[in-house]
Amino acid sequence: MKKSTFVISFCLIFPLLAQASILKIEINNPIHPIISEYVRNTIDKAEKEKASLIIMTLNTPGGLDSSMREIIEKILSSKVPVVAFVSPSGGRSASAGFFIAIACDLFVMAPGTNTGAAHPVGISITGQKMDETMEEKVTHDAASYIKTLAEKRGRNSKLAEDAVRKSLSYTEEEALRGNLIDLVAKDEQEIIDFFHGKKIKRFTGEEVLLDLEGEEVQEIPLSTRQKFLITISNPNLAYILLMLGLLGLYFEFSNPGSILPGVMGGICLLLAIFSFQILPINYVGLILIFLAIGLFILEIKVQSYGILSIGGIIAMVIGSIMLIDAPIPELRPSLKFIIPVAVGVSLIFIFLIVLAIRAHIKKVFTGKEGLVGEIGTAKTDLKPEGKVFVHGEIWQAEASEKIPKGSKVKVVEVLGQLKIRVEKI
């Protein structure tokens, strides 16, 4: 009886002794699907473990609108309060990062940081900026969205809206004076100490008392898979993988049996395709790259005096520039990188195609096919059969006419292992 009483008492008391932790995540990348997955998984973990707070350290230039909205939706529905902490000093939370920070329950900045500059940047299917009418619509939509978030969180909606419409950016002191953020803090511990025992208003209007004293901060790192995906989602690396994949597969198809180029090319192409699921791809750019390869092949088949090759290089460069349709430079390959790589890859394709064509039209010097066209001497009269000396060997031969001994003959066909057809020269 005493033992059962102890077990029951322990089960009742243990949950009270267990302390809910504070989860911390760091975002030091552009906002894209992998970062969205990282944030959403962490919020799910926090809710499951009944954590008391999530501290989300932000240092991002912005990112994709779709991923940003996924993160914001998860934050707004989170059962655990979320703090956006722009850190370290010298860092920023711009564009999509600003929207995410405004949506959080608490918005904190470290000294020497800035936030804002959230004017939407739209790219059309041609790779150019959107026209004024469409851009105005997108801007109005973004301004209304940030205004709603700011008002529900009790922040300065005018400053938030100006960050979108006028692309304004604010220092931590300006943001604090303007009631855009809740605190300027050096580190996470200062945040915990400041907000412990304070009531905060959730997005639903519910008030929650934060009890943070003595709680351990648990860092939630990116998983190995997420780190790998973030690495290959680098736009420059994704572009190189695409080019290497195309080169490897072309080399394998033009030289069947090479194996290694085909295997490596296939792996590179699959990794590039996987990267493109993370990055916003303009399929017109991808089509232009394949068109360029087609023009290089046609150049060998058609005598265009280099016009098709020039067209292929132009298509390759333009397609490469248009390939990744991202709103911020950090998600687009650098032009200084793309142009030389595109031109270099184009020249390599042309070189490989020329070698392949030359190999196919080159005369065969070995085997039966190597005998065709060879010149020899009739060792006997051909009436119409006899013997001829060709290629250092004596062959049984036949001809369509009588050929006297000692005449020069040319091999026109190999009839068997030891017999050929010849004609008189």
C-alpha positions as CSV (number, residue, x, y, z in Angstrom):
1,M,0.0,0.0,0.0
2,K,2.8,2.3,0.9
3,K,4.6,1.5,-2.4
4,S,1.5,2.2,-4.5
5,T,1.0,5.5,-2.6
6,F,4.6,6.5,-3.4
7,V,4.2,5.7,-7.1
8,I,1.0,7.7,-7.3
9,S,2.5,10.6,-5.4
10,F,5.6,10.6,-7.7
11,C,3.4,10.6,-10.8
12,L,1.5,13.6,-9.5
13,I,4.5,15.5,-8.3
14,F,7.0,14.8,-11.2
15,P,5.2,16.9,-13.8
16,L,5.3,19.8,-11.4
17,L,9.1,19.3,-10.8
18,A,9.8,19.1,-14.5
19,Q,10.6,22.5,-16.0
20,A,9.5,23.6,-19.4
21,S,12.4,24.7,-21.5
22,I,13.0,27.6,-23.8
23,L,13.8,26.6,-27.4
24,K,16.2,28.6,-29.5
25,I,16.6,28.5,-33.2
26,E,18.9,30.5,-35.5
27,I,18.1,31.7,-39.0
28,N,21.1,33.0,-40.8
29,N,19.9,32.2,-44.3
30,P,17.4,33.6,-46.8
31,I,13.8,32.6,-46.1
32,H,13.0,29.6,-48.3
33,P,11.2,26.2,-48.0
34,I,13.9,24.6,-45.8
35,I,13.9,27.4,-43.3
36,S,10.1,27.3,-43.3
37,E,10.3,23.6,-42.5
38,Y,12.9,24.2,-39.8
39,V,10.7,26.8,-38.0
40,R,7.5,24.8,-38.3
41,N,9.1,21.7,-37.0
42,T,10.5,23.6,-34.0
43,I,7.1,25.1,-33.2
44,D,5.6,21.6,-33.3
45,K,8.4,20.3,-31.0
46,A,7.8,23.2,-28.6
47,E,4.1,22.5,-28.4
48,K,4.7,18.8,-27.9
49,E,7.2,19.4,-25.1
50,K,5.0,22.3,-23.6
51,A,7.9,24.7,-23.8
52,S,7.3,28.1,-22.3
53,L,9.0,30.2,-25.1
54,I,10.7,30.0,-28.5
55,I,13.5,32.5,-29.2
56,M,14.0,32.8,-33.0
57,T,17.3,34.6,-33.8
58,L,17.1,36.3,-37.1
59,N,19.8,37.5,-39.4
60,T,18.4,37.4,-42.9
61,P,18.1,39.5,-46.0
62,G,14.6,38.3,-46.7
63,G,13.4,35.6,-49.1
64,L,10.4,34.0,-50.7
65,D,6.9,35.2,-50.0
66,S,5.4,31.7,-50.0
67,S,7.8,30.5,-47.3
68,M,7.4,33.6,-45.3
69,R,3.7,33.2,-45.2
70,E,4.0,29.6,-44.1
71,I,6.2,30.6,-41.2
72,I,3.9,33.5,-40.2
73,E,0.8,31.2,-40.3
74,K,2.6,28.7,-38.0
75,I,3.7,31.5,-35.6
76,L,0.2,33.0,-35.3
77,S,-1.3,29.6,-34.5
78,S,1.4,28.5,-32.2
79,K,0.4,27.6,-28.6
80,V,3.9,28.6,-27.5
81,P,4.9,32.4,-27.5
82,V,7.6,33.2,-30.1
83,V,10.2,35.9,-29.7
84,A,12.0,37.3,-32.8
85,F,15.5,38.4,-31.9
86,V,17.5,40.3,-34.5
87,S,21.0,39.3,-33.7
88,P,24.1,39.5,-33.6
89,S,25.2,43.1,-33.7
90,G,25.6,44.0,-37.4
91,G,22.8,41.7,-38.4
92,R,19.5,42.5,-40.0
93,S,16.0,41.2,-40.5
94,A,14.9,42.7,-43.8
95,S,12.1,42.1,-46.2
96,A,10.5,38.7,-45.4
97,G,12.4,38.6,-42.2
98,F,10.8,41.9,-41.1
99,F,7.3,40.4,-41.8
100,I,8.1,37.4,-39.7
101,A,9.5,39.5,-36.8
102,I,6.4,41.7,-36.8
103,A,4.2,38.6,-36.6
104,C,5.9,37.2,-33.5
105,D,4.6,37.7,-30.0
106,L,7.7,39.7,-29.0
107,F,10.1,41.6,-31.2
108,V,13.6,42.3,-29.8
109,M,16.7,43.7,-31.5
110,A,20.4,43.6,-30.5
111,P,22.4,46.8,-30.5
112,G,23.8,47.7,-33.9
113,T,21.1,45.8,-35.9
114,N,18.5,47.0,-38.4
115,T,15.1,45.9,-39.7
116,G,12.7,46.9,-42.4
117,A,13.3,47.5,-46.1
118,A,10.3,45.3,-46.9
119,H,9.2,46.6,-50.3
120,P,8.2,43.6,-52.4
121,V,10.4,42.9,-55.4
122,G,8.5,41.1,-58.1
123,I,10.0,39.4,-61.2
124,S,7.9,38.5,-64.2
125,I,8.2,35.4,-66.3
126,T,10.6,37.2,-68.7
127,G,13.0,37.9,-65.9
128,Q,12.3,41.6,-65.8
129,K,10.6,43.6,-63.1
130,M,6.8,43.6,-63.1
131,D,5.0,46.5,-64.7
132,E,3.8,49.4,-62.5
133,T,0.2,48.2,-62.2
134,M,1.1,44.8,-61.1
135,E,3.8,46.1,-58.8
136,E,1.3,48.5,-57.2
137,K,-1.1,45.7,-56.5
138,V,1.6,43.5,-54.9
139,T,2.7,46.5,-52.8
140,H,-0.8,47.2,-51.6
141,D,-1.3,43.6,-50.7
142,A,2.0,43.5,-48.7
143,A,1.2,46.8,-47.0
144,S,-2.2,45.6,-45.9
145,Y,-0.7,42.3,-44.6
146,I,2.0,44.0,-42.5
147,K,-0.5,46.6,-41.2
148,T,-2.8,43.9,-40.0
149,L,0.0,42.0,-38.3
150,A,1.3,45.1,-36.6
151,E,-2.1,46.2,-35.4
152,K,-2.9,42.8,-33.9
153,R,0.4,42.8,-32.1
154,G,0.0,46.3,-30.8
155,R,2.9,47.7,-32.8
156,N,3.3,50.9,-34.8
157,S,1.4,50.1,-38.0
158,K,2.5,53.3,-39.7
159,L,6.2,52.5,-39.4
160,A,5.5,48.9,-40.4
161,E,3.6,50.1,-43.5
162,D,6.3,52.7,-44.4
163,A,8.9,49.8,-44.4
164,V,6.9,48.2,-47.1
165,R,5.7,51.2,-49.2
166,K,8.8,53.4,-48.8
167,S,11.3,50.6,-48.2
168,L,12.4,52.2,-45.0
169,S,14.9,50.5,-42.7
170,Y,15.1,51.2,-38.9
171,T,17.9,50.9,-36.4
172,E,17.1,49.3,-33.0
173,E,16.8,52.7,-31.3
174,E,14.5,54.1,-34.0
175,A,12.4,50.9,-33.8
176,L,12.2,51.1,-30.0
177,R,11.2,54.8,-30.0
178,G,8.6,54.2,-32.7
179,N,7.0,51.3,-30.7
180,L,7.9,48.8,-33.5
181,I,9.8,46.5,-31.1
182,D,9.5,45.6,-27.5
183,L,13.1,45.6,-26.3
184,V,16.8,46.2,-27.2
185,A,18.8,43.3,-25.6
186,K,22.4,42.1,-25.9
187,D,21.6,38.4,-25.6
188,E,18.9,35.8,-24.9
189,Q,19.4,35.9,-21.1
190,E,18.6,39.6,-21.0
191,I,15.4,38.8,-22.9
192,I,14.5,36.1,-20.4
193,D,15.2,38.3,-17.4
194,F,13.2,41.2,-18.8
195,F,10.1,39.4,-19.8
196,H,9.9,37.0,-16.8
197,G,6.8,37.6,-14.8
198,K,5.3,39.9,-17.5
199,K,2.0,39.4,-19.3
200,I,1.9,39.3,-23.1
201,K,-1.1,39.5,-25.4
202,R,-1.3,36.6,-27.9
203,F,-2.6,37.1,-31.5
204,T,-6.0,35.7,-30.4
205,G,-6.3,38.3,-27.7
206,E,-5.5,35.9,-24.9
207,E,-3.2,37.2,-22.2
208,V,-0.4,34.9,-21.0
209,L,1.9,35.3,-18.0
210,L,5.5,34.4,-18.8
211,D,7.2,32.3,-16.1
212,L,10.8,32.0,-17.4
213,E,12.9,32.0,-14.2
214,G,15.6,29.3,-14.1
215,E,14.5,27.7,-17.4
216,E,17.2,26.2,-19.6
217,V,17.7,27.4,-23.1
218,Q,17.7,24.5,-25.5
219,E,19.2,25.1,-29.0
220,I,17.5,23.4,-31.8
221,P,20.0,23.0,-34.7
222,L,19.2,22.3,-38.3
223,S,19.1,18.6,-39.1
224,T,21.8,17.1,-41.2
225,R,19.4,16.8,-44.1
226,Q,18.4,20.4,-43.8
227,K,22.0,21.5,-43.7
228,F,22.7,19.5,-46.8
229,L,19.7,21.0,-48.6
230,I,20.6,24.5,-47.6
231,T,24.1,23.9,-49.0
232,I,22.9,22.7,-52.4
233,S,20.3,25.4,-52.6
234,N,23.1,28.0,-53.0
235,P,22.2,29.4,-56.4
236,N,25.7,29.4,-57.7
237,L,26.2,25.8,-56.7
238,A,22.8,24.8,-58.1
239,Y,23.7,26.4,-61.5
240,I,27.1,24.6,-61.6
241,L,25.4,21.2,-60.8
242,L,23.0,21.8,-63.7
243,M,25.8,22.5,-66.1
244,L,27.9,19.6,-65.0
245,G,24.9,17.3,-65.2
246,L,24.2,18.3,-68.8
247,L,27.8,18.0,-69.8
248,G,28.2,14.6,-68.1
249,L,25.1,13.1,-69.7
250,Y,25.9,14.5,-73.2
251,F,29.4,13.0,-72.9
252,E,27.9,9.6,-71.9
253,F,25.3,9.6,-74.7
254,S,28.0,10.5,-77.3
255,N,30.5,8.0,-76.0
256,P,28.4,5.0,-74.7
257,G,30.1,2.9,-72.2
258,S,32.2,5.7,-70.5
259,I,30.0,5.1,-67.4
260,L,31.7,7.6,-65.1
261,P,30.6,10.8,-66.9
262,G,27.1,9.4,-67.1
263,V,26.9,8.4,-63.4
264,M,28.4,11.7,-62.2
265,G,26.3,13.7,-64.7
266,G,23.1,12.0,-63.5
267,I,23.9,12.6,-59.8
268,C,24.7,16.3,-60.5
269,L,21.5,16.7,-62.6
270,L,19.3,15.1,-59.8
271,L,20.9,17.4,-57.2
272,A,20.3,20.4,-59.4
273,I,16.6,19.4,-59.8
274,F,16.3,19.0,-56.1
275,S,17.8,22.4,-55.6
276,F,15.3,23.9,-58.0
277,Q,12.5,22.6,-55.8
278,I,13.9,25.0,-53.2
279,L,14.8,27.9,-55.4
280,P,12.2,29.7,-57.6
281,I,12.9,28.6,-61.1
282,N,12.0,30.4,-64.3
283,Y,11.2,27.6,-66.8
284,V,11.7,29.9,-69.8
285,G,15.3,30.2,-68.7
286,L,15.6,26.4,-68.5
287,I,14.1,26.0,-72.0
288,L,16.6,28.5,-73.3
289,I,19.5,26.5,-71.9
290,F,18.2,23.3,-73.7
291,L,17.6,25.4,-76.8
292,A,21.3,26.4,-76.7
293,I,22.4,22.8,-76.6
294,G,20.2,22.1,-79.6
295,L,21.7,25.0,-81.5
296,F,25.2,23.7,-80.8
297,I,24.3,20.3,-82.3
298,L,22.7,22.0,-85.3
299,E,25.9,24.0,-85.9
300,I,27.7,20.8,-86.7
301,K,25.0,19.5,-89.0
302,V,24.2,22.8,-90.8
303,Q,26.8,25.1,-92.4
304,S,25.7,28.4,-90.7
305,Y,29.3,29.8,-90.5
306,G,29.0,30.2,-86.7
307,I,25.6,31.9,-86.6
308,L,24.0,29.0,-84.8
309,S,26.9,28.8,-82.3
310,I,26.6,32.5,-81.5
311,G,22.9,32.0,-81.1
312,G,23.5,29.1,-78.8
313,I,25.9,31.1,-76.6
314,I,23.4,34.0,-76.4
315,A,20.6,31.6,-75.5
316,M,22.8,29.9,-72.9
317,V,23.8,33.2,-71.2
318,I,20.2,34.7,-71.3
319,G,18.7,31.4,-70.0
320,S,21.3,31.2,-67.2
321,I,20.5,34.8,-66.2
322,M,16.8,34.1,-66.2
323,L,17.0,30.6,-64.6
324,I,16.6,31.5,-61.0
325,D,13.7,33.9,-60.5
326,A,14.3,35.2,-56.9
327,P,13.3,38.4,-55.2
328,I,16.6,39.0,-53.5
329,P,20.3,38.8,-54.7
330,E,21.2,36.2,-52.2
331,L,18.9,33.7,-54.0
332,R,20.2,34.5,-57.5
333,P,23.5,33.5,-59.0
334,S,25.9,36.4,-59.5
335,L,26.2,37.8,-63.0
336,K,30.0,37.8,-62.6
337,F,29.8,34.1,-62.0
338,I,27.1,33.2,-64.6
339,I,28.4,34.8,-67.7
340,P,31.9,33.3,-67.8
341,V,30.5,29.9,-66.8
342,A,27.8,30.0,-69.4
343,V,30.2,31.0,-72.2
344,G,32.8,28.4,-71.0
345,V,30.2,25.6,-70.9
346,S,28.9,26.6,-74.4
347,L,32.5,26.3,-75.8
348,I,33.0,23.0,-74.1
349,F,29.7,21.7,-75.6
350,I,30.7,22.9,-79.1
351,F,34.2,21.3,-78.7
352,L,32.7,17.9,-77.5
353,I,30.2,17.9,-80.4
354,V,32.9,18.6,-83.0
355,L,35.0,15.8,-81.6
356,A,32.0,13.4,-81.7
357,I,31.2,14.3,-85.3
358,R,34.8,13.9,-86.4
359,A,35.0,10.5,-84.8
360,H,31.9,9.4,-86.7
361,I,33.1,10.6,-90.1
362,K,36.7,9.6,-89.7
363,K,37.9,6.7,-91.9
364,V,38.2,3.3,-90.2
365,F,41.7,1.9,-90.3
366,T,41.2,-1.4,-88.5
367,G,39.1,-4.5,-89.0
368,K,37.2,-5.4,-92.1
369,E,35.9,-1.9,-92.6
370,G,39.5,-0.6,-92.7
371,L,40.1,-2.6,-95.9
372,V,37.4,-0.8,-97.9
373,G,39.1,1.8,-100.1
374,E,42.6,0.3,-99.8
375,I,44.7,0.0,-102.9
376,G,46.4,-3.3,-103.8
377,T,47.9,-5.4,-106.7
378,A,46.5,-8.3,-108.5
379,K,48.8,-11.3,-107.8
380,T,46.9,-13.4,-110.4
381,D,44.5,-12.8,-113.3
382,L,41.0,-12.2,-112.0
383,K,38.6,-14.2,-114.3
384,P,36.7,-12.8,-112.4
385,E,38.2,-14.5,-109.3
386,G,41.8,-14.6,-108.2
387,K,44.3,-13.4,-105.6
388,V,45.3,-9.8,-104.7
389,F,47.9,-8.3,-102.3
390,V,46.3,-5.7,-100.1
391,H,47.3,-4.2,-96.8
392,G,50.4,-6.5,-96.5
393,E,48.2,-9.6,-97.0
394,I,47.2,-11.9,-99.8
395,W,43.4,-12.1,-100.2
396,Q,41.0,-14.2,-102.3
397,A,39.2,-11.6,-104.5
398,E,36.6,-11.3,-107.2
399,A,35.8,-8.6,-109.6
400,S,32.9,-7.7,-112.0
401,E,35.4,-7.7,-114.9
402,K,38.6,-9.5,-116.0
403,I,41.6,-7.9,-114.4
404,P,45.1,-8.9,-115.6
405,K,47.9,-9.9,-113.2
406,G,49.9,-6.9,-111.9
407,S,47.1,-4.4,-112.2
408,K,46.3,-1.9,-109.4
409,V,43.0,-2.6,-107.7
410,K,40.8,-1.0,-105.1
411,V,38.9,-2.8,-102.4
412,V,35.1,-2.0,-102.6
413,E,33.6,-4.6,-100.3
414,V,34.6,-7.3,-97.8
415,L,32.7,-10.4,-98.6
416,G,34.0,-12.7,-95.8
417,Q,36.8,-13.5,-93.6
418,L,39.3,-14.1,-96.5
419,K,37.5,-12.8,-99.5
420,I,37.0,-9.3,-100.9
421,R,35.5,-7.6,-104.0
422,V,37.8,-5.3,-105.9
423,E,37.7,-3.1,-109.0
424,K,40.4,-2.0,-111.4
425,I,41.9,1.4,-111.0
